[in-house]
């Protein structure tokens, strides 16, 4: 009996996936529920388990875009398992994953002008000319493979701009196809820039009060809560949820001619995973304790690192926090995560001299940035929101812990 395996729907709005990696080869014997492929959607990477045991025949290549419901492989369930087969090797999530298709392009010699032998030679089709214009490549430098020397769209796609005359050393290039997730992220970022009235406001935070609390309680916190650390993210998340409740316009979105306001705070936390930027959501963060925030962020970060993040983990979100400081960023203008209206950017902590009560003191300082959609959030709300975040971070004992850090940290 031949079983047709079709692409399951990863989510309601997803119509197409991409075969990222086949974990088996054509003709292999597979066991039921064995992971046979990893597929990329525009939101997450998911494993495809075998629906039955038998000999598999692959019907799609790595990198192919496949519609949800389309057949991707056949399984001959009547085939007996070959004798002496070794058990299928376990997939190591640390090393497995989509393998980029890499094409090494050798350096090209400088083009030699030739006299056209026909009217078509050196002439680019409209689609090819558009691609060449985007690459800033002159059609006269391309040898067309079409009829009569015409430059085809494929010629234009494969064309490489001149990088000057080589003077020695390695000058190879690498073409790597972007994953569907990365392409979708790129589309959303460009859309956010083009479709919103994005503006960024800045402030700075004295991190001394938070550092004092962390230094005093972080060891007890970690011991009490099973290895969950007391990081900066719980303080920032709590400060943000407080500020969102004070300035609800920042916790709203545009829907055509309407404003949609939320009475809950689902905080998207931008994390860097092996497949690119991911933004899992901490649900109802306004109701979570410090321990609850830290535990949930740790859980989501581990799932992102191990490639186990799901569409549901990243669906929704009313506001985003991104921390470029972990990579050393001192200042940035984060891009809104649509359809949200605001995103808070954290940065690295640098000891700087500041004025305190008329005296110069050195304190650990962080610049913070709020990018917001000016169509729905006015300057008063945006600046007030960021000041409220700053106030809570500089006075966490009173504004975030009710002057009882042991109770707030559940110690």
N, C-alpha and C positions, 0 to 999 in steps of 0.2 A: 504494500500500500504506500502510495506517495502522498506525503503531507505537505501542503503548501504553507510556509510560514510567512505571515504578513506583518507589516510594520504596525505595532499597536500605537494608539494615540497617547502621547506623553502628557497632553493637556488639551483643554477645550479649544483654545485658540491656535493650536499648532497644527498646520496642514502638511508640513514637509520636514523630513529629517535628513541628515547626511551620514553615510557610513564612515565613521571615523577610523575604526580598526576592526578587522576580522581577527578573532582570537583562535580560529580554527582554519584549516586548509580545505580546499575542495577535495572531496573524497574521503575526508576523515570520518571516523565513527564517533558520534557524540552521544552523551548520556542525557536523558531528560533533565531539564532544569540547569544544565551546564551553560555557563556564559559563553556564547558563541561570537558575540560582536559588541562593540561599543558604538552607540549612535549619538550624534550631536543634534540637538534642537537649538533654536535661537535662545533658549533659556538655560539648558543644562545638558550634561552628558549622562546617558543612561545605558545600562547593560541590557542586552537582548538575550534571554535564556531560551534554550532549546525546548520546544513544546513536546518532543518525544525523543526516544532513542532510535538511532539508525545511522545510515550513511548520508552525509550532507552534500548537497550540490549548491554551490553559491550562484546566485543570479544577479548580483550587483558587485561592483568594484569599490574598493576604498576610495572615498572622495566623491562617490556618486550621491546626488540629491535624489531622494526617493519619497514619493508621496505616502502619507499615512494610509494604510490599507493595501499598499502594493506588496507583491510577493518579492521577498529578498533571498529566499533559499528554499530548496526542497529537501525533505528528509524521507529516505526510503526506510520505513519502519519495519519492512519484512526482511531487511538485511540482517544477517547474524553478525554479532560482534566478532571480529577476527581474533583467532586464538593468539595468545602471547602478547596481546596489546598491553602496553604499560598504562597504568592509570593516568588520566589527563593531569597535566601539571597544573598546580594551583596558580592563579593569576596574582602576582604581587602588585597590590595597588600603588606601591611606591615607585615601581618601574614600568608598569603597564600604562597604556594610554594611547591616544591617537599618534600615529607615526607620520610625521610630515613627509609629503612627497617632495623631494629635493631635486632640483635640476641644476647642475653646475654649468654655468655658461662661461666658456673660455673667452679671454680678451679678444676683441675683434680688431683686425687690422684697419687702418684708416681707409675709408671708401675710395675707390678709384672711379672717377667720372668716366662714363661710357656714353657713346653715341647711341641714342635709341634706335632700335631696329624696326620698331613699329609704333603706331600712334598710341597703342595701349601701354607700351613699356614705360614704367615709372609713373603711371597714372594710378592714383589711389581711389578705391571706391569710397563713397560718402562715409560709411561706417569706419573704414580703415583710416581715412583722413582725420576723423574726429579723435580716434585713439592716438594717432601720431601727433596731433596738435596738443593733446593733453600731456604727452610725453616730451613735447618740444623736440621732435625728430623731423628733419626735412625728408619728404618723400624721395628726393633725389639720392639719398644715401641708402635706400632700401632696394634690394633685388626682389622683384615681385615673382611669385610662383604661379600666378593666375594666367589665364589665356593671353598670349601675346606679351607677357611680362607685367600684366596688371598686378598691382599690390592689393592683396586680399586682406580681409579682417584678421585672419590668422597670422599673416605676415606682420601686421601692425602689432598684434598682441605679443608676438615673439620678438619684436624689434627691441634692441638694447641701445640706449643713448650712448653716444661716444663719451668716453671718460678721459679723453686726451691721449697724447702719445706716451706709451709706457716708458719709464726710465729705469726699470728693474724692480725686482721683488714680486711677491705674489699679488695678483690683481684679479683673482677669481670672484665670481658673484654667486649668489644663492637665491633661488626662487622657491619660496615656501607658501603653499596655499593656506590662507587663513581659515581657521575653523568657522563653522556656522555661528558659534557663540561669539567669536571675536568679530565677525562681520556684522552681526546684529548689534553688538555693543557700539561699533563704529557708526552704524546708521543712527542709533539713538543719540549718540553724542552730537553728531552733526545736526540732527533734528532739533536737539535742545538749543543749540546755538542759533539756528535759523528761525525757529518757531516761537521762541520766548523772548521777552524783553529782559534779558538777564543782566543783573547788576550785582556788584560785590561790595560789601562794606567790611571794614577791618577793625580789630581791637587787639589788645594784648592782655594776658593773664599772668598774674604773679602766682607761680605754682608752689610757693613756700608752704602755705597752709595744708595743701593736699600732701606734699612730701612729708610733712611732720606727722600727719595721721598715718600714712602708709608705713613710714619707718617704725612707728610705735606698734602698729597692729598687724602688719602684713604676715608675720610669722605665725601668730596665733590664728589669724584668719585662715591661712592655708592649712594649718594642722586641724582646725575645727571642721573645715568644709571639704575634706577629702582631696586635697591637692589643688583646689581651685584658688588661683592667686588673686590678690587685691591689686588690680591694675588701675590705670587712668580711665579706661573706658567706662567703668561703672559710674565714676564721678561725672564724666561728661554726659553720659546717657541720662542720669538723674537730673543734671542741670538743664539739659535740653527739654526733657519732658515737663519740668517745672515751667520753663520759659514758654513752651508751646501752649500750656494752659493759661498763661498770662496774656499771650498774643496769639489767639486762635487763627488769625488770618494766615500765619506762617504754616499752620497745620491744615491748610485747605488746598484745593485744586480747582482748575478751570475745566468746565465741561461745556464747550460751546459758549452760549451766552449766560451760563449759570456758574455760580461758585458752589462747590461742594465742600462743606466743612465737616470735620470729624471730631467726635468727642472722645476718641481714643488715640493713643500714640503708638503706632507701629513703626519702629525705628529700623531703617535699613542701615546695615553696617558694611561698608565697602571693604572687601578683603581680596588679597592677591592670591589666586590659586594657580595650579600648574597649567590650567587651560585659559588663564587670563583673569581679568577683573570680574569678580562676582559680588553680588550685593544681597546676601541673605537678610531676612527680616526677624527682628526681635519683637514678637507680638505683645501688645498691651504692656509696653515697657513702663508705663506710668504706675502699674500695680506691682512691679517687681522690686524686690529688695536688692541691696548691693550684691549679695550672694547670688540671687536669682539672675541678675544681669550678667555677672561674670561667668556663671555656669552656662548660660545660654549662648553667650558669645563664644566661649571655648568650644561648645558642642558644634556650633555652626562652622567655626573656623576649621575644626578637624575634618568635618564632612567635606568642606571645600577643598582642603589639602589632599584628601584621599579620593577625590573625584566622586563622592557619594551624594553631593548636593542634588536636591530634587527641584522640580519646577515649583512645587508648593512652597518650598523653603524661600524662594525668591519672589513669590507673587505678592503684590500689594506693597505696603509701606507708605507712610504718610510724610516721612522726613528722613534724610540721609545724613550719616556722619562718616567722614573719610579722614584717615590719618596718614598724611604724607610724611609726617615726622619720623615714622619708623624707617624711612629710606633716607632721611637727612634733609628733607625739604624745610626751608626756613619760612617761605611765604609762597602762596599760590592762590589762584582764583578757581576753585573747584567748579565743575560743570554740573548743573541741575540734573537730577535723575528723573526724567519725565515719566508720568504726568505730575510728579511732585512739584512743589513750588519753592522748596528751599533745601539747601545742603550746607552743613557746617564742616569747614576744613580745619583739622588740627595740624600742628607743625612741630618741628623739633624744639626741645627745651634748651635754651642758651642762657648761661649766666651773664647778666648785663647790669651795669650801674643804673639805678633809677633813684628818683627823689622820693624820700619817705619822711614825712613830717619836717620838711626843710633840710634834710640831710641826705647825702648821697650814700646809698647802700647797694650792695651787689646781691641780686636775687635771681633764681631760676625763672626765666620768662618764656612765654609761648605766645606767638602771634596766632590769632584765630581769624577765620574769614567766613562770612556768610554770603553765599551767592543765592539770589532770590529772583523770582519772576515779578518784575515791576508792574505787570498787567493786573496783578491781584494783590500784591503787597506794597504798601506805600513806604516811603522812607522812615516815617515815624515808627511804624511797626517793626521794620527790619532792624533799625538801630536800637530800638527799645528791647527787642528780642535778644540781640547780641550782648547788650549791656546786662540784661537779666542773667544770661549764661555766665558772663564774667563775674557778676556779683556772687552767684552761687558757688563758683569755683574758688573765689577768693575768701569766701566765708562759708565753707561747707559745714562746719560744726553747727552753725545756727540754722542755715537755710536748707540743708540736705539731711542733717542728722538729729535735729531737734535737741541739740546740745547734749546728746547721749550717744557717743560713737560706739560704745560696746553693744548697746541695744540695736543700733542701726546696722552694725556688722554682724549681729546675731552671735556674739561671743559669750 
